[in-house]
Amino acid sequence: MPNWDSIFRSRGHVFEESHTDMPAIIDLFKKHDIVRVLDAGCGTGRHLVYLAEQGFEVYGFDSSPHAVEMAMSWL
């Protein structure tokens, strides 16, 4: 398993664009009145940022402390 903390420290935002399925996920969340989202393994926060921009209350955690710091800064 890769050491993501080392990867994020050396490369920064490895992923910046949200996954192409996110608009469909947003539609599904809205259909079911979901307003709060937990992103397990959020990395540097690409999906947290996208979801927050869509009006969701977002939370995330990751095994990489550096990635979490980057996510908080990006948010």
GUPARO-446129 format. One record per atom (N, C-alpha, C): residue in one letter; x, y, z; atom name; residue number from 0. Coordinates in steps of 0.05 Angstrom, whole numbers, always signed. Last residue first. Layout:
# GUPARO-446129
<rec resn="a" u="X" v="Y" w="Z" name="CA" resi="NUM"/>
...
***
This chain:
# GUPARO-446129
<rec resn="l" u="-208" v="+482" w="+31" name="N" resi="74"/>
<rec resn="l" u="-236" v="+489" w="+37" name="CA" resi="74"/>
<rec resn="l" u="-238" v="+518" w="+47" name="C" resi="74"/>
<rec resn="w" u="-153" v="+483" w="+30" name="N" resi="73"/>
<rec resn="w" u="-168" v="+486" w="+5" name="CA" resi="73"/>
<rec resn="w" u="-197" v="+494" w="+10" name="C" resi="73"/>
<rec resn="s" u="-142" v="+473" w="+84" name="N" resi="72"/>
<rec resn="s" u="-133" v="+498" w="+72" name="CA" resi="72"/>
<rec resn="s" u="-149" v="+504" w="+46" name="C" resi="72"/>
<rec resn="m" u="-163" v="+422" w="+89" name="N" resi="71"/>
<rec resn="m" u="-174" v="+444" w="+106" name="CA" resi="71"/>
<rec resn="m" u="-166" v="+471" w="+94" name="C" resi="71"/>
<rec resn="a" u="-130" v="+395" w="+53" name="N" resi="70"/>
<rec resn="a" u="-159" v="+396" w="+49" name="CA" resi="70"/>
<rec resn="a" u="-171" v="+419" w="+65" name="C" resi="70"/>
<rec resn="m" u="-80" v="+400" w="+78" name="N" resi="69"/>
<rec resn="m" u="-84" v="+411" w="+51" name="CA" resi="69"/>
<rec resn="m" u="-114" v="+414" w="+46" name="C" resi="69"/>
<rec resn="e" u="-90" v="+370" w="+125" name="N" resi="68"/>
<rec resn="e" u="-82" v="+399" w="+127" name="CA" resi="68"/>
<rec resn="e" u="-87" v="+413" w="+100" name="C" resi="68"/>
<rec resn="v" u="-98" v="+321" w="+101" name="N" resi="67"/>
<rec resn="v" u="-120" v="+333" w="+115" name="CA" resi="67"/>
<rec resn="v" u="-115" v="+363" w="+119" name="C" resi="67"/>
<rec resn="a" u="-47" v="+310" w="+80" name="N" resi="66"/>
<rec resn="a" u="-70" v="+313" w="+62" name="CA" resi="66"/>
<rec resn="a" u="-93" v="+327" w="+75" name="C" resi="66"/>
<rec resn="h" u="-19" v="+305" w="+128" name="N" resi="65"/>
<rec resn="h" u="-12" v="+327" w="+110" name="CA" resi="65"/>
<rec resn="h" u="-35" v="+332" w="+90" name="C" resi="65"/>
<rec resn="p" u="-40" v="+258" w="+150" name="N" resi="64"/>
<rec resn="p" u="-44" v="+284" w="+164" name="CA" resi="64"/>
<rec resn="p" u="-39" v="+308" w="+145" name="C" resi="64"/>
<rec resn="s" u="-71" v="+207" w="+118" name="N" resi="63"/>
<rec resn="s" u="-48" v="+226" w="+115" name="CA" resi="63"/>
<rec resn="s" u="-54" v="+252" w="+129" name="C" resi="63"/>
<rec resn="s" u="-117" v="+181" w="+124" name="N" resi="62"/>
<rec resn="s" u="-95" v="+170" w="+139" name="CA" resi="62"/>
<rec resn="s" u="-70" v="+189" w="+137" name="C" resi="62"/>
<rec resn="d" u="-173" v="+225" w="+131" name="N" resi="61"/>
<rec resn="d" u="-154" v="+211" w="+115" name="CA" resi="61"/>
<rec resn="d" u="-131" v="+201" w="+133" name="C" resi="61"/>
<rec resn="f" u="-239" v="+252" w="+128" name="N" resi="60"/>
<rec resn="f" u="-216" v="+243" w="+143" name="CA" resi="60"/>
<rec resn="f" u="-198" v="+227" w="+124" name="C" resi="60"/>
<rec resn="g" u="-289" v="+303" w="+126" name="N" resi="59"/>
<rec resn="g" u="-272" v="+284" w="+114" name="CA" resi="59"/>
<rec resn="g" u="-250" v="+276" w="+133" name="C" resi="59"/>
<rec resn="y" u="-352" v="+334" w="+113" name="N" resi="58"/>
<rec resn="y" u="-332" v="+325" w="+132" name="CA" resi="58"/>
<rec resn="y" u="-314" v="+305" w="+118" name="C" resi="58"/>
<rec resn="v" u="-398" v="+385" w="+93" name="N" resi="57"/>
<rec resn="v" u="-379" v="+364" w="+87" name="CA" resi="57"/>
<rec resn="v" u="-359" v="+359" w="+110" name="C" resi="57"/>
<rec resn="e" u="-460" v="+402" w="+72" name="N" resi="56"/>
<rec resn="e" u="-443" v="+403" w="+95" name="CA" resi="56"/>
<rec resn="e" u="-424" v="+380" w="+94" name="C" resi="56"/>
<rec resn="f" u="-469" v="+426" w="+5" name="N" resi="55"/>
<rec resn="f" u="-470" v="+405" w="+25" name="CA" resi="55"/>
<rec resn="f" u="-452" v="+412" w="+48" name="C" resi="55"/>
<rec resn="g" u="-467" v="+462" w="-38" name="N" resi="54"/>
<rec resn="g" u="-484" v="+468" w="-15" name="CA" resi="54"/>
<rec resn="g" u="-485" v="+447" w="+7" name="C" resi="54"/>
<rec resn="q" u="-430" v="+455" w="-77" name="N" resi="53"/>
<rec resn="q" u="-458" v="+448" w="-84" name="CA" resi="53"/>
<rec resn="q" u="-477" v="+452" w="-60" name="C" resi="53"/>
<rec resn="e" u="-384" v="+466" w="-51" name="N" resi="52"/>
<rec resn="e" u="-392" v="+485" w="-71" name="CA" resi="52"/>
<rec resn="e" u="-421" v="+480" w="-80" name="C" resi="52"/>
<rec resn="a" u="-380" v="+418" w="-23" name="N" resi="51"/>
<rec resn="a" u="-385" v="+443" w="-8" name="CA" resi="51"/>
<rec resn="a" u="-395" v="+465" w="-27" name="C" resi="51"/>
<rec resn="l" u="-368" v="+383" w="-65" name="N" resi="50"/>
<rec resn="l" u="-393" v="+380" w="-50" name="CA" resi="50"/>
<rec resn="l" u="-400" v="+406" w="-35" name="C" resi="50"/>
<rec resn="y" u="-316" v="+403" w="-79" name="N" resi="49"/>
<rec resn="y" u="-338" v="+401" w="-99" name="CA" resi="49"/>
<rec resn="y" u="-365" v="+400" w="-85" name="C" resi="49"/>
<rec resn="v" u="-288" v="+396" w="-31" name="N" resi="48"/>
<rec resn="v" u="-291" v="+422" w="-43" name="CA" resi="48"/>
<rec resn="v" u="-315" v="+422" w="-62" name="C" resi="48"/>
<rec resn="l" u="-291" v="+340" w="-26" name="N" resi="47"/>
<rec resn="l" u="-302" v="+357" w="-5" name="CA" resi="47"/>
<rec resn="l" u="-307" v="+385" w="-16" name="C" resi="47"/>
<rec resn="h" u="-264" v="+322" w="-70" name="N" resi="46"/>
<rec resn="h" u="-292" v="+318" w="-69" name="CA" resi="46"/>
<rec resn="h" u="-306" v="+335" w="-47" name="C" resi="46"/>
<rec resn="r" u="-211" v="+340" w="-57" name="N" resi="45"/>
<rec resn="r" u="-223" v="+347" w="-83" name="CA" resi="45"/>
<rec resn="r" u="-254" v="+344" w="-82" name="C" resi="45"/>
<rec resn="g" u="-178" v="+333" w="-11" name="N" resi="44"/>
<rec resn="g" u="-205" v="+345" w="-9" name="CA" resi="44"/>
<rec resn="g" u="-219" v="+352" w="-35" name="C" resi="44"/>
<rec resn="t" u="-133" v="+304" w="-7" name="N" resi="43"/>
<rec resn="t" u="-130" v="+332" w="-4" name="CA" resi="43"/>
<rec resn="t" u="-156" v="+347" w="-7" name="C" resi="43"/>
<rec resn="g" u="-166" v="+248" w="+21" name="N" resi="42"/>
<rec resn="g" u="-142" v="+259" w="+9" name="CA" resi="42"/>
<rec resn="g" u="-140" v="+288" w="+14" name="C" resi="42"/>
<rec resn="c" u="-209" v="+223" w="+45" name="N" resi="41"/>
<rec resn="c" u="-214" v="+247" w="+29" name="CA" resi="41"/>
<rec resn="c" u="-189" v="+258" w="+14" name="C" resi="41"/>
<rec resn="g" u="-226" v="+177" w="+70" name="N" resi="40"/>
<rec resn="g" u="-204" v="+176" w="+52" name="CA" resi="40"/>
<rec resn="g" u="-205" v="+200" w="+33" name="C" resi="40"/>
<rec resn="a" u="-294" v="+188" w="+70" name="N" resi="39"/>
<rec resn="a" u="-273" v="+172" w="+82" name="CA" resi="39"/>
<rec resn="a" u="-250" v="+168" w="+62" name="C" resi="39"/>
<rec resn="d" u="-332" v="+241" w="+75" name="N" resi="38"/>
<rec resn="d" u="-314" v="+229" w="+54" name="CA" resi="38"/>
<rec resn="d" u="-292" v="+215" w="+69" name="C" resi="38"/>
<rec resn="l" u="-397" v="+251" w="+92" name="N" resi="37"/>
<rec resn="l" u="-371" v="+244" w="+103" name="CA" resi="37"/>
<rec resn="l" u="-355" v="+230" w="+81" name="C" resi="37"/>
<rec resn="v" u="-446" v="+302" w="+86" name="N" resi="36"/>
<rec resn="v" u="-431" v="+281" w="+73" name="CA" resi="36"/>
<rec resn="v" u="-404" v="+277" w="+87" name="C" resi="36"/>
<rec resn="r" u="-512" v="+325" w="+90" name="N" resi="35"/>
<rec resn="r" u="-486" v="+322" w="+104" name="CA" resi="35"/>
<rec resn="r" u="-472" v="+298" w="+92" name="C" resi="35"/>
<rec resn="v" u="-559" v="+322" w="+62" name="N" resi="34"/>
<rec resn="v" u="-547" v="+349" w="+65" name="CA" resi="34"/>
<rec resn="v" u="-519" v="+348" w="+77" name="C" resi="34"/>
<rec resn="i" u="-604" v="+286" w="+23" name="N" resi="33"/>
<rec resn="i" u="-579" v="+285" w="+38" name="CA" resi="33"/>
<rec resn="i" u="-566" v="+313" w="+39" name="C" resi="33"/>
<rec resn="d" u="-652" v="+276" w="-4" name="N" resi="32"/>
<rec resn="d" u="-650" v="+297" w="+17" name="CA" resi="32"/>
<rec resn="d" u="-626" v="+295" w="+35" name="C" resi="32"/>
<rec resn="h" u="-651" v="+243" w="-46" name="N" resi="31"/>
<rec resn="h" u="-656" v="+231" w="-20" name="CA" resi="31"/>
<rec resn="h" u="-652" v="+250" w="+3" name="C" resi="31"/>
<rec resn="k" u="-639" v="+277" w="-88" name="N" resi="30"/>
<rec resn="k" u="-663" v="+262" w="-90" name="CA" resi="30"/>
<rec resn="k" u="-671" v="+250" w="-62" name="C" resi="30"/>
<rec resn="k" u="-588" v="+294" w="-72" name="N" resi="29"/>
<rec resn="k" u="-610" v="+313" w="-71" name="CA" resi="29"/>
<rec resn="k" u="-637" v="+298" w="-72" name="C" resi="29"/>
<rec resn="f" u="-559" v="+247" w="-82" name="N" resi="28"/>
<rec resn="f" u="-560" v="+258" w="-55" name="CA" resi="28"/>
<rec resn="f" u="-584" v="+276" w="-52" name="C" resi="28"/>
<rec resn="l" u="-566" v="+242" w="-138" name="N" resi="27"/>
<rec resn="l" u="-576" v="+222" w="-120" name="CA" resi="27"/>
<rec resn="l" u="-579" v="+232" w="-91" name="C" resi="27"/>
<rec resn="d" u="-540" v="+289" w="-156" name="N" resi="26"/>
<rec resn="d" u="-569" v="+285" w="-161" name="CA" resi="26"/>
<rec resn="d" u="-581" v="+264" w="-143" name="C" resi="26"/>
<rec resn="i" u="-488" v="+276" w="-138" name="N" resi="25"/>
<rec resn="i" u="-502" v="+300" w="-127" name="CA" resi="25"/>
<rec resn="i" u="-532" v="+297" w="-131" name="C" resi="25"/>
<rec resn="i" u="-478" v="+233" w="-171" name="N" resi="24"/>
<rec resn="i" u="-479" v="+229" w="-142" name="CA" resi="24"/>
<rec resn="i" u="-493" v="+252" w="-129" name="C" resi="24"/>
<rec resn="a" u="-476" v="+259" w="-220" name="N" resi="23"/>
<rec resn="a" u="-496" v="+239" w="-215" name="CA" resi="23"/>
<rec resn="a" u="-499" v="+233" w="-185" name="C" resi="23"/>
<rec resn="p" u="-430" v="+292" w="-212" name="N" resi="22"/>
<rec resn="p" u="-457" v="+304" w="-217" name="CA" resi="22"/>
<rec resn="p" u="-480" v="+284" w="-212" name="C" resi="22"/>
<rec resn="m" u="-389" v="+252" w="-202" name="N" resi="21"/>
<rec resn="m" u="-399" v="+269" w="-181" name="CA" resi="21"/>
<rec resn="m" u="-425" v="+282" w="-187" name="C" resi="21"/>
<rec resn="d" u="-364" v="+222" w="-241" name="N" resi="20"/>
<rec resn="d" u="-390" v="+212" w="-231" name="CA" resi="20"/>
<rec resn="d" u="-403" v="+231" w="-211" name="C" resi="20"/>
<rec resn="t" u="-314" v="+243" w="-249" name="N" resi="19"/>
<rec resn="t" u="-334" v="+249" w="-269" name="CA" resi="19"/>
<rec resn="t" u="-362" v="+240" w="-260" name="C" resi="19"/>
<rec resn="h" u="-285" v="+270" w="-189" name="N" resi="18"/>
<rec resn="h" u="-291" v="+247" w="-206" name="CA" resi="18"/>
<rec resn="h" u="-314" v="+254" w="-225" name="C" resi="18"/>
<rec resn="s" u="-254" v="+335" w="-191" name="N" resi="17"/>
<rec resn="s" u="-272" v="+315" w="-179" name="CA" resi="17"/>
<rec resn="s" u="-277" v="+293" w="-199" name="C" resi="17"/>
<rec resn="e" u="-185" v="+351" w="-196" name="N" resi="16"/>
<rec resn="e" u="-212" v="+351" w="-208" name="CA" resi="16"/>
<rec resn="e" u="-229" v="+329" w="-195" name="C" resi="16"/>
<rec resn="e" u="-139" v="+337" w="-169" name="N" resi="15"/>
<rec resn="e" u="-152" v="+363" w="-164" name="CA" resi="15"/>
<rec resn="e" u="-180" v="+364" w="-175" name="C" resi="15"/>
<rec resn="f" u="-93" v="+294" w="-139" name="N" resi="14"/>
<rec resn="f" u="-119" v="+296" w="-154" name="CA" resi="14"/>
<rec resn="f" u="-131" v="+323" w="-148" name="C" resi="14"/>
<rec resn="v" u="-49" v="+311" w="-113" name="N" resi="13"/>
<rec resn="v" u="-46" v="+290" w="-133" name="CA" resi="13"/>
<rec resn="v" u="-71" v="+290" w="-151" name="C" resi="13"/>
<rec resn="h" u="-24" v="+366" w="-88" name="N" resi="12"/>
<rec resn="h" u="-51" v="+356" w="-96" name="CA" resi="12"/>
<rec resn="h" u="-47" v="+336" w="-119" name="C" resi="12"/>
<rec resn="g" u="+41" v="+344" w="-71" name="N" resi="11"/>
<rec resn="g" u="+19" v="+363" w="-66" name="CA" resi="11"/>
<rec resn="g" u="-8" v="+350" w="-74" name="C" resi="11"/>
<rec resn="r" u="+85" v="+311" w="-74" name="N" resi="10"/>
<rec resn="r" u="+72" v="+319" w="-99" name="CA" resi="10"/>
<rec resn="r" u="+49" v="+339" w="-96" name="C" resi="10"/>
<rec resn="s" u="+106" v="+304" w="-22" name="N" resi="9"/>
<rec resn="s" u="+124" v="+309" w="-45" name="CA" resi="9"/>
<rec resn="s" u="+110" v="+320" w="-70" name="C" resi="9"/>
<rec resn="r" u="+61" v="+298" w="+10" name="N" resi="8"/>
<rec resn="r" u="+82" v="+317" w="+18" name="CA" resi="8"/>
<rec resn="r" u="+100" v="+324" w="-6" name="C" resi="8"/>
<rec resn="f" u="+33" v="+257" w="-16" name="N" resi="7"/>
<rec resn="f" u="+22" v="+284" w="-15" name="CA" resi="7"/>
<rec resn="f" u="+42" v="+305" w="-7" name="C" resi="7"/>
<rec resn="i" u="+71" v="+215" w="-7" name="N" resi="6"/>
<rec resn="i" u="+63" v="+223" w="-34" name="CA" resi="6"/>
<rec resn="i" u="+52" v="+252" w="-34" name="C" resi="6"/>
<rec resn="s" u="+72" v="+211" w="+49" name="N" resi="5"/>
<rec resn="s" u="+96" v="+218" w="+34" name="CA" resi="5"/>
<rec resn="s" u="+90" v="+228" w="+6" name="C" resi="5"/>
<rec resn="d" u="+18" v="+196" w="+56" name="N" resi="4"/>
<rec resn="d" u="+28" v="+221" w="+69" name="CA" resi="4"/>
<rec resn="d" u="+54" v="+230" w="+55" name="C" resi="4"/>
<rec resn="w" u="+14" v="+148" w="+29" name="N" resi="3"/>
<rec resn="w" u="+1" v="+172" w="+18" name="CA" resi="3"/>
<rec resn="w" u="+11" v="+197" w="+31" name="C" resi="3"/>
<rec resn="n" u="+49" v="+98" w="+13" name="N" resi="2"/>
<rec resn="n" u="+50" v="+117" w="+36" name="CA" resi="2"/>
<rec resn="n" u="+40" v="+144" w="+26" name="C" resi="2"/>
<rec resn="p" u="+11" v="+44" w="-17" name="N" resi="1"/>
<rec resn="p" u="+28" v="+68" w="-18" name="CA" resi="1"/>
<rec resn="p" u="+27" v="+84" w="+8" name="C" resi="1"/>
<rec resn="m" u="+17" v="-24" w="+0" name="N" resi="0"/>
<rec resn="m" u="+0" v="+0" w="+0" name="CA" resi="0"/>
<rec resn="m" u="+18" v="+25" w="+0" name="C" resi="0"/>
***
